[in-house]
């Protein structure tokens, strides 16, 4: 009762108002810090086992992990942008277009004024895309999917036009962008490198992780990682965050208690665009060092998939981004490492089958075992994989993860539903 009174005084929906849609939902899995640590340690142990069995040292080397983190940043920022938007009840499939705007803004300002100005410009360009999406969906009630598709097309078309104005001689790419500074922790990174070269089970693999996060780390990585707990604190530990999330769960109940639903949706969608633009700026300034037409390659959509995989939560989003970043990093490694990844998939599918059978879900369990058997047969009958397989790995991983996680997802109750002030449908 005291909790309901305090919520009313703050102008917030009470638990009965906002959480009523959750009453009929099954309890969802939350990726807490402890569970995430156990998951990471288990994954490292599996990779270490496969590395020793196959001799594929690049499977979890410091270079591979550093590349995975680098690729995970743009994906994670796009996913974090989607989290902000969808927690307010606005579906944002325009993340790809906002990332494209961010890459161009970073290329233009980065070349002209320097890399930090490039990051700022990319963020602002993405926020402009978010503002357009907010105007269309929140103010005018345009279908959110249609508006998102339009933003994607607009982002591509606008950047192509601007490129012809700014770089008429070579409109498909910009000149080189100055590099973002990096930092190294000499004592820790050197010790980690020495241990990682020993080839010990688990210990050397943990050392590779330490080496990757302490040697030549761009400052943008620190900023991006810091945005995850900042977002969690704002959305789950502040009154503003509670109001914003109430707009995505029960906007009319929030409106009846004095919450400005339009304002909170606007803020969320603009921040969403800014985060996606920042991800695009990182892609141009850090990963590429240049703006190039089409360089996002669907990472906005992969970021959206990472958000869904994370069940609209920050921790799961971070884990999903690392997973997709790792699959992209494997494209750059040796064919031996990519081939060894099949054995990792076999172990994962067997573990999933055991869990499904333990929960007495016979059909998913048997299907997982069959898939594990087929993948193991593929691994046993081949020594290398075609380059085309490596190229499509991130997209196949996206489909597999979403299909396996779909049964435990719970989106915000009013996500994607149009809201018109004063009209409770």
C-alpha positions as CSV (number, residue, x, y, z in Angstrom):
1,X,0.0,0.0,0.0
2,X,2.8,2.4,0.8
3,X,4.4,1.6,-2.5
4,X,1.2,2.5,-4.3
5,X,0.9,5.7,-2.4
6,X,4.5,6.8,-3.2
7,X,4.0,6.0,-6.8
8,X,0.8,8.1,-6.9
9,X,2.6,11.0,-5.3
10,X,5.3,10.9,-8.0
11,X,2.7,10.9,-10.7
12,X,3.6,7.3,-11.7
13,X,1.3,4.4,-12.5
14,X,0.8,2.1,-9.5
15,X,2.0,-1.5,-9.8
16,X,-1.6,-2.6,-10.3
17,X,-2.0,-0.2,-13.3
18,X,1.3,-0.7,-15.1
19,X,2.1,-4.3,-14.2
20,X,-1.4,-5.8,-14.8
21,X,-0.3,-6.9,-18.3
22,X,2.4,-9.0,-16.6
23,X,0.0,-10.8,-14.3
24,X,-0.8,-13.4,-17.0
25,X,2.8,-13.7,-18.2
26,X,5.2,-16.5,-17.3
27,X,8.1,-15.4,-15.2
28,X,10.9,-14.5,-17.6
29,X,14.6,-15.3,-17.2
30,X,16.7,-12.4,-16.0
31,X,20.4,-12.3,-16.9
32,X,21.8,-11.1,-13.6
33,X,25.5,-10.3,-13.0
34,X,26.1,-13.7,-11.3
35,X,24.4,-15.6,-14.1
36,X,26.3,-13.6,-16.7
37,X,29.6,-14.4,-15.0
38,X,28.8,-18.1,-14.9
39,X,27.7,-18.0,-18.6
40,X,31.0,-16.3,-19.6
41,X,33.2,-18.7,-17.6
42,X,31.3,-21.7,-19.1
43,X,31.8,-20.3,-22.6
44,X,35.5,-19.7,-22.1
45,X,35.9,-23.3,-20.8
46,X,34.1,-24.7,-23.8
47,X,36.3,-22.6,-26.2
48,X,39.4,-23.7,-24.3
49,X,38.4,-27.3,-24.6
50,X,37.8,-27.0,-28.3
51,X,41.0,-25.1,-28.8
52,X,43.0,-27.9,-27.1
53,X,41.3,-30.7,-29.0
54,X,41.5,-29.0,-32.4
55,X,44.6,-26.9,-32.1
56,X,42.8,-23.9,-33.4
57,X,44.5,-21.2,-31.3
58,X,42.8,-18.4,-33.1
59,X,39.4,-19.6,-31.7
60,X,39.8,-17.4,-28.6
61,X,43.1,-15.6,-29.0
62,X,43.5,-12.0,-27.8
63,X,43.2,-10.8,-31.3
64,X,40.0,-12.6,-31.9
65,X,38.4,-11.4,-28.6
66,X,39.6,-7.8,-29.3
67,X,38.0,-8.0,-32.8
68,X,34.8,-9.4,-31.3
69,X,34.6,-6.6,-28.8
70,X,35.2,-4.1,-31.6
71,X,32.4,-5.5,-33.7
72,X,30.1,-5.8,-30.7
73,X,30.2,-2.0,-30.0
74,X,28.2,-0.8,-33.1
75,X,25.8,-3.7,-32.7
76,X,25.4,-3.0,-29.0
77,X,24.8,0.7,-29.5
78,X,22.1,0.0,-32.1
79,X,20.5,-2.5,-29.8
80,X,20.7,-0.1,-26.8
81,X,19.0,2.5,-29.0
82,X,16.3,-0.1,-29.8
83,X,15.9,-0.8,-26.0
84,X,15.3,2.9,-25.2
85,X,12.7,3.2,-28.0
86,X,10.8,0.0,-27.4
87,X,10.7,0.4,-23.7
88,X,8.7,3.5,-24.4
89,X,6.4,1.6,-26.7
90,X,7.8,2.6,-30.1
91,X,9.2,-0.1,-32.4
92,X,12.3,1.2,-34.1
93,X,13.4,-0.8,-37.1
94,X,14.9,2.4,-38.5
95,X,18.0,1.7,-36.5
96,X,19.9,0.7,-39.7
97,X,19.1,4.1,-41.3
98,X,20.1,6.0,-38.2
99,X,23.4,4.1,-38.2
100,X,23.9,5.0,-41.8
101,X,23.4,8.7,-40.9
102,X,25.9,8.3,-38.1
103,X,28.5,6.8,-40.3
104,X,28.2,9.7,-42.8
105,X,28.2,12.3,-40.1
106,X,31.3,10.8,-38.5
107,X,33.0,10.7,-41.9
108,X,32.3,14.3,-42.8
109,X,33.1,15.8,-39.4
110,X,35.9,13.4,-38.7
111,X,37.7,14.4,-41.8
112,X,37.0,18.1,-41.4
113,X,37.4,18.6,-37.7
114,X,38.9,15.4,-36.1
115,X,37.7,12.0,-34.8
116,X,36.0,13.3,-31.6
117,X,33.9,15.8,-33.6
118,X,33.1,12.9,-35.9
119,X,31.7,10.9,-33.1
120,X,29.6,13.9,-31.9
121,X,28.4,14.6,-35.4
122,X,27.5,10.9,-36.0
123,X,25.5,10.9,-32.8
124,X,23.6,14.1,-33.7
125,X,22.9,12.8,-37.2
126,X,21.5,9.6,-35.7
127,X,19.4,11.7,-33.3
128,X,17.9,13.6,-36.2
129,X,16.8,10.3,-37.7
130,X,15.3,9.4,-34.4
131,X,13.5,12.7,-34.2
132,X,12.0,12.2,-37.6
133,X,10.8,8.7,-36.5
134,X,9.3,10.2,-33.4
135,X,7.5,13.0,-35.3
136,X,6.0,10.4,-37.7
137,X,5.0,7.8,-35.1
138,X,4.3,9.7,-32.0
139,X,2.8,13.0,-33.3
140,X,1.2,11.8,-36.6
141,X,0.5,8.2,-35.6
142,X,2.2,6.7,-38.7
143,X,2.6,2.9,-38.6
144,X,5.8,2.3,-36.8
145,X,7.1,-0.4,-39.2
146,X,6.3,1.8,-42.2
147,X,8.1,4.8,-40.6
148,X,11.1,2.6,-39.7
149,X,11.4,1.3,-43.3
150,X,11.2,4.9,-44.5
151,X,14.0,6.0,-42.2
152,X,16.2,3.2,-43.5
153,X,15.5,4.3,-47.1
154,X,15.9,8.0,-46.2
155,X,19.2,7.4,-44.4
156,X,20.6,5.7,-47.5
157,X,19.4,8.3,-49.9
158,X,20.3,11.3,-47.9
159,X,23.9,10.1,-47.3
160,X,24.4,9.3,-51.0
161,X,23.2,12.8,-52.0
162,X,25.4,14.5,-49.3
163,X,28.4,12.5,-50.5
164,X,28.1,13.8,-54.0
165,X,28.1,17.3,-52.6
166,X,31.0,16.9,-50.2
167,X,33.2,14.4,-52.1
168,X,32.2,14.8,-55.7
169,X,35.3,13.1,-57.0
170,X,34.7,9.9,-55.0
171,X,31.2,10.0,-53.5
172,X,31.1,6.4,-52.3
173,X,33.7,7.0,-49.6
174,X,35.4,9.7,-47.6
175,X,39.1,10.5,-47.1
176,X,40.8,8.8,-44.1
177,X,39.6,9.8,-40.7
178,X,42.3,10.4,-38.0
179,X,42.4,7.5,-35.5
180,X,40.7,7.6,-32.1
181,X,43.3,7.4,-29.3
182,X,43.8,4.1,-27.5
183,X,45.1,3.2,-24.0
184,X,47.2,0.2,-22.7
185,X,47.8,-1.1,-19.2
186,X,51.5,-2.1,-19.7
187,X,52.0,-4.4,-16.7
188,X,48.7,-6.2,-16.9
189,X,48.6,-6.6,-20.6
190,X,52.2,-7.8,-20.9
191,X,51.6,-10.4,-18.1
192,X,48.4,-11.5,-19.7
193,X,50.2,-11.9,-23.1
194,X,52.8,-14.1,-21.5
195,X,50.2,-16.4,-19.8
196,X,48.0,-16.6,-22.9
197,X,51.0,-18.0,-24.9
198,X,51.4,-20.9,-22.5
199,X,48.4,-22.7,-23.9
200,X,47.0,-23.8,-20.5
201,X,43.4,-24.9,-20.2
202,X,41.1,-22.0,-19.2
203,X,43.8,-19.9,-17.5
204,X,45.5,-19.0,-20.8
205,X,42.1,-18.3,-22.3
206,X,41.2,-15.9,-19.5
207,X,44.5,-14.3,-20.0
208,X,43.6,-13.7,-23.6
209,X,40.5,-11.9,-22.5
210,X,42.5,-9.8,-20.1
211,X,45.0,-9.0,-22.9
212,X,42.2,-8.0,-25.2
213,X,40.7,-5.5,-22.8
214,X,44.0,-3.9,-21.6
215,X,46.0,-3.5,-24.9
216,X,45.3,-0.7,-27.4
217,X,41.7,-0.3,-26.3
218,X,40.0,2.7,-28.1
219,X,38.4,5.1,-25.7
220,X,35.1,4.7,-27.6
221,X,35.0,1.2,-26.2
222,X,35.0,2.6,-22.7
223,X,32.3,5.1,-23.5
224,X,30.1,2.4,-25.1
225,X,30.5,-0.1,-22.2
226,X,29.8,2.7,-19.7
227,X,26.5,3.5,-21.5
228,X,25.2,0.0,-20.6
229,X,25.1,0.5,-16.8
230,X,24.1,4.2,-17.3
231,X,21.1,3.1,-19.3
232,X,20.2,0.5,-16.7
233,X,20.4,3.0,-13.9
234,X,18.3,5.6,-15.8
235,X,15.5,3.2,-16.9
236,X,15.3,1.0,-13.8
237,X,16.5,3.1,-10.9
238,X,15.0,6.6,-11.5
239,X,11.5,8.0,-11.5
240,X,12.0,9.2,-15.1
241,X,12.9,5.7,-16.2
242,X,9.8,4.2,-14.5
243,X,7.6,6.8,-16.2
244,X,9.2,6.0,-19.6
245,X,8.8,2.2,-19.1
246,X,5.2,2.8,-18.0
247,X,4.6,4.4,-21.4
248,X,5.6,1.1,-23.0
249,X,3.5,-1.0,-20.7
250,X,0.3,0.9,-20.1
251,X,0.4,4.4,-21.6
252,X,-3.2,5.3,-20.8
253,X,-2.8,4.3,-17.2
254,X,0.4,6.5,-17.1
255,X,-1.6,9.3,-18.8
256,X,-4.3,9.1,-16.1
257,X,-1.7,9.7,-13.4
258,X,-0.2,12.8,-15.1
259,X,2.7,11.3,-17.1
260,X,3.4,13.2,-20.3
261,X,3.4,10.1,-22.6
262,X,4.3,12.1,-25.7
263,X,7.3,13.7,-24.1
264,X,8.7,10.5,-22.8
265,X,8.3,8.7,-26.1
266,X,10.0,11.6,-27.9
267,X,12.9,11.5,-25.5
268,X,13.3,7.8,-25.8
269,X,13.2,7.7,-29.7
270,X,15.6,10.6,-30.0
271,X,18.0,9.0,-27.6
272,X,17.5,5.8,-29.6
273,X,18.6,7.5,-32.8
274,X,21.6,9.1,-31.0
275,X,22.8,5.8,-29.7
276,X,22.4,4.1,-33.2
277,X,24.2,7.1,-34.7
278,X,27.0,6.7,-32.2
279,X,27.3,3.1,-33.2
280,X,27.6,4.1,-36.8
281,X,30.2,6.7,-35.9
282,X,32.3,4.0,-34.1
283,X,32.0,1.9,-37.2
284,X,33.4,4.6,-39.4
285,X,36.0,6.2,-37.1
286,X,37.4,3.1,-35.2
287,X,36.7,-0.1,-37.2
288,X,37.1,1.4,-40.7
289,X,38.9,4.7,-40.4
290,X,36.8,5.9,-43.3
291,X,33.2,6.4,-44.3
292,X,32.2,4.0,-47.0
293,X,28.8,3.6,-48.6
294,X,27.0,0.5,-47.4
295,X,29.5,-0.2,-44.6
296,X,26.8,-0.9,-41.9
297,X,25.8,-4.1,-43.7
298,X,22.7,-4.7,-41.7
299,X,24.3,-4.2,-38.3
300,X,21.3,-2.1,-37.2
301,X,19.1,-5.1,-37.8
302,X,21.5,-7.3,-36.0
303,X,21.5,-4.9,-33.1
304,X,17.7,-5.1,-33.0
305,X,18.1,-8.9,-32.9
306,X,20.6,-8.6,-30.0
307,X,18.0,-6.5,-28.1
308,X,15.3,-9.1,-28.7
309,X,17.7,-11.9,-27.7
310,X,18.4,-9.9,-24.5
311,X,14.6,-9.9,-23.7
312,X,14.6,-6.1,-23.8
313,X,17.1,-5.9,-20.9
314,X,20.6,-4.4,-20.7
315,X,22.5,-7.5,-19.5
316,X,21.0,-9.8,-22.2
317,X,21.6,-7.1,-24.8
318,X,25.3,-6.9,-23.9
319,X,25.7,-10.7,-24.1
320,X,23.9,-10.9,-27.4
321,X,26.0,-8.1,-28.8
322,X,29.2,-10.0,-27.9
323,X,27.8,-13.2,-29.4
324,X,27.1,-11.5,-32.7
325,X,30.4,-9.5,-32.6
326,X,32.2,-12.8,-32.1
327,X,30.6,-14.4,-35.1
328,X,31.6,-11.3,-37.2
329,X,35.2,-11.5,-35.9
330,X,35.5,-15.1,-37.0
331,X,35.3,-13.9,-40.6
332,X,38.7,-12.4,-40.1
333,X,40.4,-15.4,-38.5
334,X,41.9,-18.5,-40.0
335,X,39.7,-21.1,-41.7
336,X,40.9,-23.6,-39.1
337,X,39.3,-21.5,-36.3
338,X,36.0,-21.2,-38.2
339,X,35.9,-24.9,-38.8
340,X,36.5,-25.6,-35.1
341,X,33.6,-23.3,-34.3
342,X,31.4,-26.2,-35.6
343,X,32.5,-28.3,-32.6
344,X,31.5,-25.4,-30.3
345,X,28.0,-25.4,-31.9
346,X,27.8,-29.2,-31.3
347,X,28.5,-28.8,-27.6
348,X,26.1,-26.0,-27.3
349,X,23.3,-27.9,-29.1
350,X,23.9,-31.0,-26.9
351,X,23.7,-28.9,-23.8
352,X,20.5,-27.3,-25.0
353,X,19.0,-30.7,-25.8
354,X,19.9,-31.9,-22.3
355,X,18.2,-28.9,-20.8
356,X,15.1,-29.3,-22.9
357,X,14.8,-33.0,-22.1
358,X,15.3,-32.2,-18.4
359,X,12.3,-29.8,-18.7
360,X,10.4,-32.6,-20.4
361,X,10.2,-30.8,-23.7
362,X,10.7,-33.8,-25.9
363,X,10.3,-32.2,-29.4
364,X,12.7,-29.3,-28.9
365,X,15.2,-31.7,-27.2
366,X,15.1,-34.3,-30.0
367,X,15.4,-31.5,-32.6
368,X,18.4,-30.1,-30.8
369,X,20.1,-33.5,-30.7
370,X,19.4,-34.1,-34.4
371,X,20.9,-30.7,-35.3
372,X,23.9,-31.5,-33.1
373,X,24.4,-34.8,-34.9
374,X,24.2,-33.1,-38.3
375,X,26.7,-30.4,-37.4
376,X,29.1,-33.0,-35.9
377,X,28.9,-35.0,-39.1
378,X,29.7,-31.8,-41.1
379,X,32.6,-31.2,-38.8
380,X,34.0,-34.8,-39.1
381,X,33.7,-34.9,-42.9
382,X,35.4,-31.6,-43.6
383,X,38.7,-29.9,-42.8
384,X,37.9,-26.3,-43.8
385,X,34.7,-24.3,-44.6
386,X,34.1,-22.3,-47.7
387,X,34.6,-18.5,-47.4
388,X,30.9,-18.0,-48.1
389,X,30.0,-19.9,-44.9
390,X,32.2,-17.5,-42.8
391,X,30.5,-14.6,-44.5
392,X,27.0,-15.6,-43.6
393,X,27.9,-16.8,-40.1
394,X,26.6,-13.6,-38.3
395,X,23.2,-13.7,-40.1
396,X,22.8,-17.5,-39.5
397,X,23.7,-16.9,-35.8
398,X,21.1,-14.2,-35.6
399,X,18.3,-16.5,-36.9
400,X,19.4,-19.4,-34.7
401,X,19.6,-17.3,-31.5
402,X,16.2,-15.7,-32.1
403,X,14.5,-19.0,-32.9
404,X,16.0,-20.7,-29.8
405,X,15.2,-17.8,-27.5
406,X,11.7,-16.9,-28.8
407,X,9.8,-18.9,-26.2
408,X,11.2,-16.9,-23.3
409,X,10.7,-13.4,-24.7
410,X,8.3,-10.8,-23.2
411,X,8.2,-7.5,-25.0
412,X,6.7,-4.4,-23.4
413,X,2.9,-4.8,-23.4
414,X,2.2,-1.7,-25.5
415,X,5.2,-2.0,-27.7
416,X,4.2,-1.1,-31.3
417,X,0.7,0.0,-30.4
418,X,-0.4,3.4,-31.5
419,X,-1.1,5.9,-28.7
420,X,-3.6,8.8,-29.0
421,X,-3.9,11.1,-26.0
422,X,-7.2,10.7,-24.2
423,X,-8.3,7.7,-26.2
424,X,-8.0,4.5,-24.3
425,X,-8.6,1.5,-26.6
